[in-house]
Amino acid sequence: MLITAIATQTKFLCCCESGESHCPYCLGLPGALPLPNRAAFDAALEVAKQLNMTALERADFVRTPDAAAQRGWRVATTPIAMSPQGKLWLEEDARGRALLCIGGTIKPDALGSALQAAGVRGGPIRSPAVEQKEIWHPYVDLPGVFL
């Protein structure tokens, strides 16, 4: 599995800037629904296109417990694109950022090239299934501050 953060102006599932928590979803108010970040989905679909993946018509959100996350749970999408080589989905990290996750036989070089071709800015490409350390790729632009 390969993981990279996507640089967007707001968090993945709300309208708060990085480091802020003032919307109903971040505050955990009852009945507050997430507001998916359109830029993260557009970036993920553009990367999927560069990797010759087929976009699926529907993606649902799945919530799993996570003690490290701000609200005590982590939200991910079901796969939003697939190919014979793997599948692509989005996930929320502990700070609310959008993570682009790819499972299958896709290599870090192929993902880095797809990110560059799609014009997507993000963080380092990591492969937690292989090693715990981060794999830095020359094609990925890591901003100094999360946007």
C-alpha contacts under 8 A as a table, 3 or more apart, distances in Angstrom:
res1	aa1	res2	aa2	distance
1	M	101	C	6.96
1	M	102	I	5.56
1	M	103	G	4.37
1	M	104	G	6.42
1	M	127	S	5.66
1	M	128	P	6.95
1	M	129	A	6.14
2	L	101	C	5.71
2	L	102	I	5.16
2	L	103	G	6.49
2	L	108	P	7.05
2	L	125	I	6.47
2	L	126	R	5.58
2	L	127	S	4.71
2	L	128	P	7.39
3	I	99	L	6.45
3	I	100	L	5.64
3	I	101	C	4.55
3	I	102	I	6.51
3	I	125	I	5.59
3	I	126	R	5.11
3	I	127	S	6.34
4	T	99	L	5.59
4	T	100	L	5.32
4	T	101	C	6.74
4	T	122	G	6.45
4	T	123	G	5.50
4	T	124	P	5.74
4	T	125	I	4.73
4	T	126	R	6.35
5	A	97	R	6.90
5	A	98	A	5.85
5	A	99	L	4.35
5	A	100	L	6.03
5	A	122	G	5.02
5	A	123	G	4.84
5	A	124	P	7.25
5	A	125	I	7.97
6	I	40	A	6.70
6	I	43	A	7.86
6	I	97	R	7.34
6	I	98	A	5.62
6	I	99	L	5.95
6	I	100	L	6.67
6	I	120	V	7.17
6	I	121	R	6.11
6	I	122	G	4.27
6	I	123	G	6.65
7	A	97	R	7.92
7	A	98	A	7.72
7	A	120	V	7.76
7	A	121	R	5.52
7	A	122	G	4.93
7	A	123	G	7.52
7	A	143	P	7.84
7	A	146	F	6.48
7	A	147	L	5.92
8	T	11	K	7.12
8	T	39	A	6.70
8	T	40	A	6.85
8	T	98	A	7.96
8	T	146	F	7.77
8	T	147	L	5.58
9	Q	17	E	6.81
9	Q	147	L	4.86
10	T	14	C	7.09
10	T	15	C	5.63
10	T	16	C	5.73
10	T	17	E	4.85
10	T	18	S	6.41
10	T	37	N	7.32
10	T	147	L	7.05
11	K	14	C	5.68
11	K	15	C	6.40
11	K	16	C	6.12
11	K	17	E	6.32
11	K	18	S	6.29
11	K	37	N	7.09
11	K	96	G	5.27
11	K	97	R	5.17
11	K	98	A	6.88
12	F	36	P	6.05
12	F	37	N	5.11
12	F	40	A	7.06
12	F	92	E	6.35
12	F	96	G	5.89
12	F	97	R	5.31
12	F	98	A	4.82
13	L	34	P	5.11
13	L	35	L	4.96
13	L	36	P	4.51
13	L	37	N	5.87
13	L	92	E	7.76
13	L	96	G	7.29
14	C	23	C	7.16
14	C	25	Y	6.72
14	C	26	C	7.28
14	C	34	P	5.91
14	C	35	L	4.88
14	C	36	P	6.45
14	C	37	N	7.01
15	C	23	C	7.05
15	C	35	L	7.16
15	C	37	N	7.93
16	C	19	G	7.99
16	C	20	E	5.78
16	C	21	S	6.16
16	C	22	H	6.67
16	C	23	C	6.47
17	E	20	E	5.55
17	E	21	S	7.94
17	E	147	L	7.88
18	S	95	R	7.89
18	S	96	G	7.76
18	S	146	F	6.84
18	S	147	L	6.97
19	G	95	R	7.91
21	S	26	C	5.34
21	S	27	L	6.45
22	H	26	C	6.45
22	H	27	L	6.41
23	C	26	C	5.43
23	C	27	L	6.21
24	P	27	L	5.10
24	P	28	G	6.19
24	P	29	L	5.43
24	P	32	A	5.74
25	Y	28	G	5.15
25	Y	29	L	6.29
25	Y	32	A	5.11
25	Y	33	L	6.16
25	Y	34	P	6.02
26	C	29	L	7.86
26	C	71	R	7.34
28	G	32	A	7.02
28	G	71	R	7.03
29	L	32	A	5.66
37	N	40	A	5.51
37	N	41	F	6.74
38	R	41	F	5.20
38	R	42	D	6.13
39	A	42	D	5.06
39	A	43	A	6.05
40	A	43	A	5.14
40	A	44	A	6.12
40	A	98	A	6.61
41	F	44	A	5.05
41	F	45	L	6.13
41	F	90	L	7.88
42	D	45	L	5.19
42	D	46	E	6.15
43	A	46	E	5.09
43	A	47	V	6.23
43	A	118	A	7.41
43	A	120	V	6.19
44	A	47	V	5.16
44	A	48	A	6.13
44	A	88	L	7.88
44	A	89	W	7.82
44	A	90	L	7.59
44	A	100	L	6.72
45	L	48	A	4.92
45	L	49	K	6.14
45	L	55	A	6.96
45	L	80	I	7.83
45	L	81	A	7.42
46	E	49	K	5.04
46	E	50	Q	6.36
46	E	118	A	5.70
47	V	50	Q	5.04
47	V	51	L	6.29
47	V	111	L	7.94
47	V	114	A	5.56
47	V	115	L	5.91
47	V	118	A	5.77
47	V	120	V	7.88
48	A	51	L	5.03
48	A	52	N	6.23
48	A	53	M	5.04
48	A	54	T	7.22
48	A	55	A	7.26
48	A	81	A	6.39
48	A	88	L	7.21
49	K	52	N	5.06
49	K	53	M	5.68
49	K	54	T	7.28
49	K	55	A	7.93
50	Q	53	M	7.61
50	Q	114	A	5.24
50	Q	117	A	7.08
50	Q	118	A	6.83
51	L	110	A	7.61
51	L	111	L	7.59
51	L	114	A	6.28
52	N	83	S	7.21
53	M	81	A	5.86
53	M	82	M	5.20
53	M	83	S	4.77
53	M	87	K	7.92
54	T	81	A	5.30
54	T	82	M	5.34
54	T	83	S	6.15
55	A	80	I	5.91
55	A	81	A	4.15
55	A	82	M	6.57
56	L	59	A	7.19
56	L	79	P	7.66
56	L	80	I	5.35
56	L	81	A	5.35
56	L	82	M	7.35
57	E	80	I	7.79
58	R	80	I	7.06
59	A	77	T	6.13
59	A	78	T	5.31
59	A	79	P	6.36
59	A	80	I	5.54
60	D	77	T	5.46
60	D	78	T	5.37
61	F	75	V	6.57
61	F	76	A	5.64
61	F	77	T	4.40
61	F	78	T	6.24
62	V	75	V	5.66
62	V	76	A	5.31
62	V	77	T	5.88
62	V	78	T	6.91
63	R	73	W	6.50
63	R	74	R	5.71
63	R	75	V	4.51
63	R	76	A	6.49
64	T	73	W	5.49
64	T	74	R	5.33
64	T	75	V	6.38
65	P	72	G	6.17
65	P	73	W	4.17
65	P	74	R	6.13
66	D	69	A	5.61
66	D	72	G	5.27
66	D	73	W	4.45
66	D	74	R	5.71
67	A	70	Q	7.97
67	A	72	G	4.92
67	A	73	W	6.69
68	A	72	G	6.70
68	A	94	A	5.85
69	A	72	G	5.10
69	A	73	W	5.76
69	A	74	R	6.20
69	A	93	D	7.00
69	A	94	A	3.98
69	A	95	R	6.81
69	A	96	G	7.95
70	Q	73	W	7.51
70	Q	94	A	6.01
70	Q	95	R	6.71
70	Q	96	G	7.74
71	R	74	R	7.87
74	R	91	E	7.66
74	R	92	E	6.05
74	R	93	D	7.00
74	R	94	A	7.32
75	V	91	E	6.05
75	V	92	E	5.55
76	A	89	W	7.45
76	A	90	L	5.78
76	A	91	E	4.07
76	A	92	E	6.09
77	T	80	I	7.34
77	T	89	W	5.87
77	T	90	L	5.53
77	T	91	E	6.34
78	T	89	W	6.24
78	T	90	L	7.92
79	P	82	M	7.08
79	P	87	K	6.19
79	P	88	L	5.52
79	P	89	W	4.61
79	P	90	L	7.80
80	I	87	K	7.68
80	I	88	L	5.99
80	I	89	W	5.45
80	I	90	L	7.91
81	A	87	K	5.80
81	A	88	L	5.23
81	A	89	W	7.09
82	M	85	Q	7.90
82	M	86	G	5.95
82	M	87	K	4.28
82	M	88	L	6.27
83	S	86	G	5.36
83	S	87	K	6.25
85	Q	104	G	5.61
85	Q	105	T	5.38
85	Q	106	I	6.32
86	G	102	I	6.89
86	G	103	G	5.33
86	G	104	G	3.97
86	G	105	T	6.20
86	G	106	I	6.86
87	K	102	I	5.71
87	K	103	G	5.42
87	K	104	G	6.56
88	L	100	L	7.31
88	L	101	C	5.74
88	L	102	I	4.52
88	L	103	G	6.56
89	W	100	L	6.24
89	W	101	C	5.35
89	W	102	I	6.55
90	L	98	A	6.57
90	L	99	L	5.57
90	L	100	L	4.90
90	L	101	C	5.87
91	E	98	A	5.89
91	E	99	L	5.02
91	E	100	L	6.62
91	E	101	C	7.05
92	E	95	R	7.82
92	E	96	G	5.51
92	E	97	R	5.63
92	E	98	A	5.03
92	E	99	L	5.90
93	D	96	G	5.30
93	D	97	R	5.46
93	D	98	A	6.58
93	D	99	L	6.54
94	A	97	R	7.50
102	I	106	I	7.54
103	G	106	I	7.41
106	I	110	A	6.57
106	I	111	L	7.11
107	K	110	A	5.36
107	K	111	L	6.48
108	P	111	L	5.09
108	P	112	G	6.02
108	P	125	I	6.87
108	P	137	H	7.71
109	D	112	G	5.07
109	D	113	S	6.14
109	D	137	H	7.58
110	A	113	S	5.17
110	A	114	A	6.15
111	L	114	A	5.01
111	L	115	L	6.11
112	G	115	L	5.13
112	G	116	Q	6.24
112	G	125	I	7.73
112	G	137	H	6.64
112	G	138	P	7.79
112	G	139	Y	5.42
112	G	140	V	6.27
113	S	116	Q	5.13
113	S	117	A	6.08
113	S	139	Y	6.56
114	A	117	A	5.06
114	A	118	A	5.96
115	L	118	A	5.15
115	L	119	G	6.06
115	L	120	V	5.20
115	L	121	R	7.35
115	L	139	Y	7.49
115	L	140	V	7.10
116	Q	119	G	5.08
116	Q	120	V	6.30
116	Q	121	R	7.95
116	Q	139	Y	5.96
116	Q	140	V	6.93
117	A	120	V	7.88
121	R	140	V	6.60
121	R	141	D	5.61
121	R	142	L	7.07
121	R	143	P	7.95
122	G	140	V	6.25
122	G	141	D	5.96
122	G	142	L	5.64
122	G	143	P	7.38
123	G	140	V	6.57
123	G	141	D	6.64
123	G	142	L	4.71
123	G	143	P	7.41
124	P	134	E	6.85
124	P	135	I	6.48
124	P	136	W	5.22
124	P	137	H	6.51
124	P	140	V	6.51
124	P	141	D	7.99
124	P	142	L	6.70
125	I	134	E	6.77
125	I	135	I	5.53
125	I	136	W	6.08
125	I	137	H	6.58
125	I	140	V	7.85
126	R	133	K	7.42
126	R	134	E	4.86
126	R	135	I	5.21
126	R	136	W	7.68
127	S	130	V	5.63
127	S	131	E	6.25
127	S	132	Q	7.33
127	S	133	K	7.99
127	S	134	E	7.03
127	S	135	I	7.08
128	P	131	E	5.26
128	P	132	Q	5.20
128	P	133	K	7.57
129	A	132	Q	7.62
131	E	134	E	7.74
136	W	140	V	7.96
137	H	140	V	5.82
138	P	141	D	7.76
143	P	146	F	6.49
143	P	147	L	7.85
